[in-house]
Each structure stands twice: as C-alpha cells, then as structure tokens.
C-alpha cells in the first residue's frame, strides 16, 4: 500500500475515533490498529494488529504480554512494544489517582473498588498495605511484598514499621490471586489473624483484608473471617 494510502487510512481511523471516542464500535483488532499508528510509521498496522490478536488470543492478553514476547511478533519493534506495555500501568495510575481523590475509604465497596484497581493487568502476586488516618482517609498505598505467580512473602515487621512511620491510625491489607478465585486459603486466614493481633497490640485496627481474584474481590471484614476477636 503506497504511503499516501496509508496516510489516508490512518486519518480515517483517527476521525472515526473522534466520532466514537468510547470505541464502542471498534473491534479489538481495530483498537490495536489505531494504537499502533502512533508507534509504527508508514506501514499498514491492520495486519500487525491481527497478528497480535492471533498470537495472544485476545486484546486483554496483548495488553498483559511482556515486551519480549510482543517484539517476537513480526513488525513489532521496541517502540510499539513499549507503547502497548505502558497502557495497563498508566490505567492503574489513573484508577488509583481517581479513587484516592474520592471521599475517605469508609465503606466496603470503596475499599474493594480501590483494591481491585491496584491489580489491573498484574500477573504476579503482590501484597499491598493501605495506611489510613483516623477519618479513614487514605494516607498511602504501597507494595509491601511481591512474589511468584502463586506465592508472596509477607513480613509483619515491615507493615508495622510503615504504619508507625506514617503515623497511621488504621490499615487495610490486600493481595491478589493471579489466575485464581478470590477465595482465601488457610494461609491467608492465618496471616490475617496474625496481623490483626500484632496491630491490635499497637492500637492500630486492621479494617479489612481484600483478596482480588478472577471472580472479583473477597472482603475478610464482610465475611467476618480472620478479623473477629479470637
């Protein structure tokens, strides 16, 4: 396809997006095709987008793929791979920033929504600590530990040190189950009870432990699992 034909097609795709900015009328490969026009000059990105979908099976799998696997697809260079892998971290930053600007985390729903947003596109297990003030306003959210696909080491002393350093009045902990349901394991329950006891001794309530899985979220506080006095 000559360059002027490429240019005309790209412009039509961009005009289509201006008319349909929600992309409701875009097929997954068309959304990828439009995205790739910003990283791959002077080429027809339609067949490249099709190859990506065929290679990874879906749009969400393309966005979750590591850069080295993306560059294995013909005509996907470092720049295009970087653009694709940038999207989910950018979306996580957007969600976290949007949710942090809300009212304090004073409901199960707000806590679950905030925790769920932390794990968009995350494929390894991570453990987050949310530090709260006395009005349940979020002070800080940070990764305390990160592990393999199905295991993450958690050290209570680091949680305690972080909460004390931030002068927090309360805490929420959260971790994910990549590729699994949010149902807690016996180890999850035991850890929750242990941390509750440790934090109770410091006068810092553990308000909830939220697990994020393929089926949504599990709230220990709502289920009254591991957070009730023993």
Number of C-alpha atoms within 10 A of each C-alpha: 9 9 12 10 13 17 17 11 13 20 14 13 18 16 12 15 17 11 10 12 12 9 14 8 12 15 11 15 21 17 17 22 22 21 18 23 21 13 18 17 12 15 18 20 25 16 13 20 24 15 17 23 18 13 15 16 11 14 18 13 14 22 21 20 17 14 21 12 13 24 16 13 15 10 15 22 16 14 14 20 23 17 15 21 18 14 14 17 15 12 15 18 15 13 18 18 12 11 19 17 11 11 12 17 20 13 9 15 11 15 21 21 18 21 27 22 17 24 22 16 19 16 16 17 21 25 18 23 22 26 25 26 16 10 12 18 20 23 18 16 19 13 14 21 17 16 13 12 15 14 14 17 13 16 12 15 11 13 21 17 11 18 22 14 9 13 14 22 20 23 26 20 23 24 26 30 23 21 14 12 16 20 16 18 9 9 9 17 15 14 17 20 18 15 21 23 18 17 18 13 10 12 11 21 20 23 19 27 29 27 24 27 20 12 11 13 20 21 21 20 16 12 11 11 17 20 22 11 9 6
